[in-house]
Amino acid sequence: MIKKIMLLAGLCLGLGCISTAMPGEEAQAKKNFTISPKSKAYKNKYRKSDVYNKKTKDYLLIKSYLVTLEKAGGGTLKLKKGTYNISNALAVPSNTKIILEDGVVINKTAKTGVKRLPASHILFELVRDTRIKKKGVVKGYGGEKNISIISEGSATINLGGCNKSQAIRIPHCQNVTVENIHFKNLRNGHFIEIVGAKNTAVKGCLFEKNKSGDRCAINVDTPDKKTDGFNGAYSKFDKTPVDGLTVTGCTFKNLYRSIDTHKYSPNKYHQNISISDCKFINNKFSPIKMLNWRGCTIQNNIFNYVSGYSSANYKSEKFGIYILSGCGGLNIQNNSFDKVFIAIYAKDVHTQKYGRKSLKSKNQLSKQDKDTTKNNTIGAGVIIKDFNLQNLKNALLYI
């Protein structure tokens, strides 16, 4: 028996000790990490760097694990309860799930204390670390895939400490989910910017309080240098439109605007956008502004109060839904509107500067598009309740 034990021990030493784990089990364990604000960077990475200090340590902590997940092909990173102050963009790779534990607070900050590492305006940027500084390497829907950023309870992302900041930027990606997060204190930026992405879902989130600026909570855009709405150098700026966006069960409160597209790329149309079961409360301007949206559904939402809605000037744009131009194939029904000047307003002709040119575009609204809009509830606080073109020249108005 002693000889057998010695023989087995020798084999174990000779072979480096064979693992008893099932195939793939060890690799999977290495892909799943849980950290807290007191954690150290993965394998003490960046700790001796001259950019490591109290203002950058949380950024470098999380970055160290995201870089490791990129090398591993993806995995899970869980942030335990506590406060994380993030100075620079966290590059998120494909096949990654970020879980925010109940009680997590992430603050976007604007100072690093290091001249050669200026703070960025982005918090989570869904581009892998090895791509983020390269030029023109991402096009179409060929960016990161299969990413989720979710809260297990009540987690907060606060942009109040950084002007022109964005919480999550989703460029050229596929299959991204953002769920159950409280976004607050917008300062002339966007909580979420979706640029040329496919199949994005935003579920059960709260977006509230515009501190300054005239930007929306969720921006739908194309990567186009001439519209100047997106500056990610890694993009080929190939004007890829958004295809597939679901916003459901969210609340938008005290904002400048909730969801919009502010400029368009010629002949590029955002498709398959669905906004449902959301609440839009106290926006300064029309909560939803549609531009070059096709085949989209807006239903079962509550629109309640656009500030200044009682103004008699329809040009002040105090609508519930503003269909600016280039839209068609719409299904807008089963929504309720109150305390807005007009529930749904569609412009006839829209002119936009595009580089040195001026472009004109029109909505392409069918009879069916218009008929579905009649299936909405118009509250007593809506100023114009009847279909009327007499006082609104060069416009399409329907409710």
C-alpha positions as CSV (number, residue, x, y, z in Angstrom):
1,M,0.0,0.0,0.0
2,I,2.8,2.4,0.9
3,K,4.5,1.7,-2.4
4,K,1.3,2.5,-4.3
5,I,0.9,5.8,-2.5
6,M,4.5,6.7,-3.2
7,L,4.0,5.8,-6.9
8,L,0.9,8.0,-7.1
9,A,2.7,10.9,-5.5
10,G,5.5,10.5,-7.9
11,L,3.1,10.6,-10.9
12,C,1.4,13.6,-9.5
13,L,4.7,15.5,-9.1
14,G,5.9,14.4,-12.6
15,L,2.7,15.6,-14.3
16,G,2.3,18.8,-12.3
17,C,-0.6,17.3,-10.5
18,I,-3.7,16.4,-12.6
19,S,-6.8,18.6,-11.9
20,T,-9.9,16.8,-10.7
21,A,-12.1,19.6,-12.2
22,M,-14.4,18.8,-15.1
23,P,-13.2,20.0,-18.5
24,G,-13.6,23.8,-18.8
25,E,-14.4,24.2,-15.1
26,E,-11.1,25.9,-14.1
27,A,-11.2,28.2,-17.1
28,Q,-14.8,29.2,-16.2
29,A,-13.8,29.9,-12.6
30,K,-11.2,32.3,-13.8
31,K,-13.7,34.3,-15.9
32,N,-15.9,35.2,-12.9
33,F,-14.8,37.9,-10.5
34,T,-16.4,39.7,-7.6
35,I,-14.8,43.0,-6.4
36,S,-15.5,45.7,-3.9
37,P,-14.2,49.3,-3.5
38,K,-11.5,47.8,-1.2
39,S,-10.3,45.2,-3.7
40,K,-6.9,45.4,-5.3
41,A,-6.4,45.5,-9.1
42,Y,-6.1,42.1,-10.7
43,K,-2.7,40.7,-9.9
44,N,-1.8,44.2,-8.6
45,K,-1.8,45.5,-12.1
46,Y,-1.3,49.3,-12.4
47,R,-0.4,49.7,-8.7
48,K,3.1,50.9,-9.5
49,S,2.0,53.1,-12.4
50,D,2.5,56.8,-12.2
51,V,-1.2,57.3,-13.0
52,Y,-2.3,55.3,-10.0
53,N,-3.7,57.6,-7.2
54,K,-6.8,58.0,-5.1
55,K,-8.7,59.7,-8.0
56,T,-7.9,56.9,-10.5
57,K,-7.7,53.8,-8.3
58,D,-11.4,52.7,-8.8
59,Y,-11.1,53.2,-12.6
60,L,-7.9,51.1,-12.7
61,L,-9.4,48.5,-10.4
62,I,-12.3,47.8,-12.7
63,K,-10.2,48.2,-15.8
64,S,-7.8,45.5,-14.7
65,Y,-10.6,43.0,-14.5
66,L,-12.2,44.0,-17.8
67,V,-8.8,43.7,-19.6
68,T,-8.5,40.2,-18.1
69,L,-12.0,39.3,-19.3
70,E,-11.1,40.4,-22.8
71,K,-8.1,38.0,-22.8
72,A,-10.3,35.2,-21.4
73,G,-13.0,35.7,-24.1
74,G,-15.5,37.2,-21.6
75,G,-17.1,36.4,-18.3
76,T,-18.7,38.0,-15.3
77,L,-17.6,40.9,-13.2
78,K,-19.7,41.6,-10.1
79,L,-19.4,44.9,-8.2
80,K,-20.2,44.6,-4.5
81,K,-22.1,47.3,-2.6
82,G,-20.2,50.6,-2.2
83,T,-19.1,53.7,-4.0
84,Y,-16.9,53.7,-7.1
85,N,-15.5,57.0,-8.5
86,I,-14.6,56.5,-12.2
87,S,-12.5,59.1,-14.0
88,N,-12.0,57.4,-17.4
89,A,-13.7,55.2,-19.9
90,L,-14.1,51.5,-18.9
91,A,-13.7,49.5,-22.1
92,V,-16.1,46.5,-22.0
93,P,-15.3,43.5,-24.2
94,S,-17.7,41.0,-25.8
95,N,-19.4,38.2,-23.9
96,T,-19.2,40.2,-20.6
97,K,-21.8,40.5,-17.9
98,I,-21.4,43.3,-15.4
99,I,-23.5,42.9,-12.3
100,L,-24.1,45.8,-9.9
101,E,-25.0,44.6,-6.4
102,D,-27.8,46.3,-4.5
103,G,-26.3,49.5,-3.0
104,V,-23.7,50.1,-5.7
105,V,-23.1,53.8,-6.5
106,I,-20.9,54.7,-9.5
107,N,-19.9,58.4,-9.8
108,K,-18.5,59.8,-13.0
109,T,-15.7,62.1,-12.0
110,A,-13.8,64.8,-14.0
111,K,-10.3,64.8,-12.5
112,T,-7.4,62.3,-12.4
113,G,-4.7,64.3,-10.8
114,V,-2.4,63.3,-13.7
115,K,-1.7,65.6,-16.7
116,R,-1.0,62.8,-19.1
117,L,-4.2,61.0,-18.3
118,P,-7.0,63.5,-18.7
119,A,-10.4,62.3,-17.5
120,S,-12.8,61.1,-20.2
121,H,-16.5,61.9,-20.7
122,I,-17.6,58.3,-21.0
123,L,-18.1,55.9,-18.2
124,F,-18.7,52.5,-19.8
125,E,-17.6,52.3,-23.4
126,L,-18.6,49.1,-25.1
127,V,-15.4,48.7,-27.1
128,R,-12.7,46.2,-26.1
129,D,-9.5,47.7,-24.6
130,T,-7.3,46.6,-27.5
131,R,-9.5,48.5,-30.0
132,I,-10.4,51.6,-28.2
133,K,-7.4,53.6,-29.1
134,K,-7.1,52.4,-32.7
135,K,-8.5,54.4,-35.6
136,G,-11.2,53.1,-38.0
137,V,-11.2,49.5,-36.9
138,V,-15.0,49.0,-36.3
139,K,-17.8,49.2,-38.8
140,G,-21.4,47.9,-39.4
141,Y,-22.5,45.7,-36.5
142,G,-19.0,44.3,-36.1
143,G,-18.3,45.7,-32.7
144,E,-18.7,44.0,-29.3
145,K,-21.4,41.4,-28.8
146,N,-23.3,39.8,-26.0
147,I,-22.9,42.4,-23.2
148,S,-25.1,43.1,-20.2
149,I,-24.9,45.7,-17.5
150,I,-27.5,45.0,-14.8
151,S,-28.4,45.8,-11.3
152,E,-29.5,43.2,-8.8
153,G,-31.4,45.7,-6.7
154,S,-31.0,49.4,-6.5
155,A,-27.7,50.5,-8.1
156,T,-27.1,54.1,-9.2
157,I,-25.0,55.7,-11.9
158,N,-24.5,59.4,-11.2
159,L,-23.1,61.7,-13.9
160,G,-23.4,64.9,-11.8
161,G,-19.6,65.2,-11.3
162,C,-18.7,65.4,-15.0
163,N,-20.0,67.8,-17.7
164,K,-20.9,66.4,-21.1
165,S,-20.6,62.9,-19.8
166,Q,-22.2,59.7,-20.9
167,A,-22.9,56.6,-18.7
168,I,-23.0,54.0,-21.4
169,R,-21.9,54.3,-25.0
170,I,-23.0,51.4,-27.4
171,P,-21.2,51.7,-30.8
172,H,-21.5,49.2,-33.6
173,C,-22.5,46.5,-31.0
174,Q,-24.9,43.5,-31.1
175,N,-27.0,42.1,-28.3
176,V,-26.6,44.5,-25.4
177,T,-28.8,44.7,-22.3
178,V,-29.0,47.5,-19.7
179,E,-31.3,46.6,-16.9
180,N,-32.7,47.9,-13.6
181,I,-30.3,50.8,-13.1
182,H,-31.0,54.3,-11.6
183,F,-29.3,56.9,-13.8
184,K,-29.3,60.5,-12.4
185,N,-27.9,64.0,-12.8
186,L,-27.4,64.5,-16.6
187,R,-25.1,67.4,-17.4
188,N,-25.1,68.2,-21.1
189,G,-24.6,64.6,-22.2
190,H,-26.5,61.3,-22.5
191,F,-27.2,58.6,-20.1
192,I,-27.1,56.0,-22.9
193,E,-25.9,56.7,-26.5
194,I,-26.7,54.0,-29.0
195,V,-24.8,54.4,-32.3
196,G,-25.1,52.0,-35.2
197,A,-26.0,49.1,-32.9
198,K,-28.2,46.0,-33.3
199,N,-30.5,44.5,-30.8
200,T,-30.2,46.7,-27.7
201,A,-32.5,46.4,-24.7
202,V,-33.0,48.9,-22.0
203,K,-35.3,47.5,-19.3
204,G,-36.7,48.7,-16.0
205,C,-34.4,51.7,-15.6
206,L,-35.0,55.1,-14.0
207,F,-33.6,58.1,-15.7
208,E,-34.0,61.4,-13.8
209,K,-32.9,65.0,-13.4
210,N,-31.3,67.1,-16.1
211,K,-28.9,69.4,-14.2
212,S,-27.8,71.3,-17.3
213,G,-27.7,71.2,-21.1
214,D,-30.2,70.3,-23.9
215,R,-29.5,66.6,-24.4
216,C,-31.7,63.6,-24.1
217,A,-31.4,60.5,-21.8
218,I,-31.2,58.0,-24.6
219,N,-29.8,59.0,-27.9
220,V,-30.2,57.0,-31.1
221,D,-27.6,57.9,-33.7
222,T,-25.5,57.0,-36.7
223,P,-21.7,57.2,-36.8
224,D,-21.4,60.0,-39.2
225,K,-18.7,62.7,-39.1
226,K,-20.9,65.3,-40.9
227,T,-23.6,65.2,-38.2
228,D,-21.0,65.6,-35.4
229,G,-23.0,63.5,-33.0
230,F,-20.4,60.8,-32.3
231,N,-16.6,61.0,-32.0
232,G,-15.3,57.5,-31.3
233,A,-12.1,57.3,-33.4
234,Y,-12.2,53.5,-33.5
235,S,-15.3,53.8,-35.8
236,K,-15.1,53.9,-39.6
237,F,-18.0,56.4,-39.5
238,D,-19.9,54.4,-42.0
239,K,-23.3,55.8,-41.1
240,T,-24.7,52.5,-39.8
241,P,-28.2,53.0,-38.4
242,V,-29.6,51.4,-35.3
243,D,-31.5,48.1,-35.9
244,G,-33.5,46.8,-33.0
245,L,-33.9,48.8,-29.8
246,T,-36.3,47.9,-27.0
247,V,-37.0,50.3,-24.2
248,T,-39.5,48.9,-21.8
249,G,-40.7,49.4,-18.2
250,C,-38.6,52.6,-17.7
251,T,-39.3,55.9,-16.1
252,F,-38.0,59.2,-17.4
253,K,-38.4,62.2,-15.0
254,N,-37.4,65.8,-14.9
255,L,-35.4,65.7,-18.1
256,Y,-34.8,68.0,-21.1
257,R,-35.9,65.2,-23.3
258,S,-36.1,61.4,-22.9
259,I,-35.4,59.6,-26.2
260,D,-34.4,61.2,-29.5
261,T,-32.4,61.3,-32.7
262,H,-31.2,64.9,-33.3
263,K,-29.6,64.6,-36.8
264,Y,-29.8,62.0,-39.6
265,S,-27.6,60.5,-42.2
266,P,-29.2,60.6,-45.7
267,N,-31.0,57.4,-46.7
268,K,-30.1,55.7,-43.4
269,Y,-33.1,54.7,-41.2
270,H,-33.2,53.4,-37.7
271,Q,-35.5,50.4,-37.6
272,N,-37.4,48.2,-35.2
273,I,-37.5,50.5,-32.3
274,S,-40.0,49.6,-29.6
275,I,-40.9,51.8,-26.6
276,S,-43.5,50.3,-24.3
277,D,-44.8,50.4,-20.7
278,C,-42.7,53.5,-19.9
279,K,-43.5,56.7,-18.0
280,F,-42.5,60.2,-19.2
281,I,-42.9,62.8,-16.5
282,N,-42.0,66.5,-16.6
283,N,-39.8,66.9,-19.7
284,K,-38.9,70.3,-20.9
285,F,-39.5,69.4,-24.5
286,S,-41.2,66.5,-26.3
287,P,-40.1,63.3,-24.5
288,I,-39.7,61.4,-27.7
289,K,-38.3,63.0,-30.9
290,M,-38.3,60.7,-33.9
291,L,-36.1,61.3,-37.0
292,N,-35.6,58.7,-39.7
293,W,-37.3,56.0,-37.7
294,R,-39.0,53.2,-39.7
295,G,-41.0,50.2,-38.6
296,C,-41.3,51.3,-35.0
297,T,-43.8,50.8,-32.2
298,I,-44.7,53.1,-29.3
299,Q,-47.4,51.7,-27.1
300,N,-48.7,51.4,-23.5
301,N,-46.8,54.5,-22.3
302,I,-47.8,57.4,-20.1
303,F,-46.9,60.9,-21.1
304,N,-47.6,63.4,-18.3
305,Y,-46.5,67.0,-18.3
306,V,-44.2,68.8,-20.7
307,S,-43.3,72.1,-19.1
308,G,-44.8,75.2,-20.7
309,Y,-47.3,73.0,-22.5
310,S,-50.0,75.6,-22.3
311,S,-48.2,77.9,-24.7
312,A,-50.3,78.7,-27.8
313,N,-47.2,78.5,-30.0
314,Y,-46.9,75.0,-31.5
315,K,-43.3,75.9,-32.6
316,S,-42.3,75.8,-28.9
317,E,-42.4,72.0,-29.4
318,K,-44.3,71.0,-26.3
319,F,-45.6,67.7,-27.7
320,G,-45.8,64.2,-26.3
321,I,-44.3,62.6,-29.4
322,Y,-42.6,64.7,-32.1
323,I,-42.3,62.9,-35.5
324,L,-39.8,65.3,-37.0
325,S,-39.0,63.7,-40.4
326,G,-38.1,60.7,-42.4
327,C,-40.4,58.4,-40.5
328,G,-42.9,55.7,-41.6
329,G,-44.3,52.4,-40.7
330,L,-45.3,53.5,-37.2
331,N,-47.5,51.9,-34.7
332,I,-48.4,54.5,-32.0
333,Q,-51.3,53.4,-29.9
334,N,-52.6,52.6,-26.4
335,N,-50.7,55.5,-24.9
336,S,-52.1,58.2,-22.6
337,F,-51.3,61.9,-22.9
338,D,-51.9,64.7,-20.4
339,K,-50.6,68.2,-19.9
340,V,-49.0,68.5,-23.3
341,F,-49.7,71.0,-26.0
342,I,-50.3,68.4,-28.7
343,A,-50.2,64.6,-28.1
344,I,-48.5,63.6,-31.3
345,Y,-47.2,66.1,-33.8
346,A,-45.7,65.2,-37.2
347,K,-43.8,67.8,-39.2
348,D,-44.3,67.9,-43.0
349,V,-40.8,69.2,-44.2
350,H,-37.6,69.3,-42.2
351,T,-34.4,71.0,-43.2
352,Q,-31.0,70.0,-41.8
353,K,-27.5,71.1,-42.3
354,Y,-25.3,68.2,-43.5
355,G,-21.7,69.4,-43.9
356,R,-21.9,72.3,-46.3
357,K,-25.3,71.2,-47.7
358,S,-28.8,71.7,-46.6
359,L,-31.0,68.6,-46.8
360,K,-34.8,68.5,-46.9
361,S,-36.7,65.5,-45.9
362,K,-40.4,64.5,-45.3
363,N,-42.3,62.0,-43.3
364,Q,-43.7,59.0,-45.2
365,L,-46.8,58.3,-43.2
366,S,-49.5,55.9,-44.4
367,K,-53.2,56.0,-43.6
368,Q,-52.6,53.0,-41.3
369,D,-49.9,55.0,-39.5
370,K,-52.3,57.8,-38.9
371,D,-55.2,55.5,-38.0
372,T,-53.3,53.8,-35.2
373,T,-52.7,57.1,-33.5
374,K,-56.5,57.4,-32.9
375,N,-56.2,54.6,-30.4
376,N,-54.7,56.7,-27.6
377,T,-56.1,58.4,-24.5
378,I,-56.1,62.2,-24.6
379,G,-56.4,63.8,-21.2
380,A,-58.2,66.9,-20.2
381,G,-54.8,68.8,-20.0
382,V,-54.0,68.4,-23.7
383,I,-54.5,71.8,-25.3
384,I,-55.3,70.7,-28.9
385,K,-57.4,67.6,-28.9
386,D,-58.9,67.6,-32.4
387,F,-57.4,66.8,-35.8
388,N,-56.8,70.3,-37.3
389,L,-54.6,71.5,-40.1
390,Q,-56.0,75.0,-40.5
391,N,-53.8,76.7,-37.9
392,L,-50.7,74.5,-38.5
393,K,-49.6,75.0,-42.1
394,N,-47.0,72.7,-43.6
395,A,-47.6,70.2,-40.8
396,L,-49.3,66.9,-40.2
397,L,-51.2,66.8,-37.0
398,Y,-53.1,63.8,-35.6
399,I,-53.9,62.3,-32.2
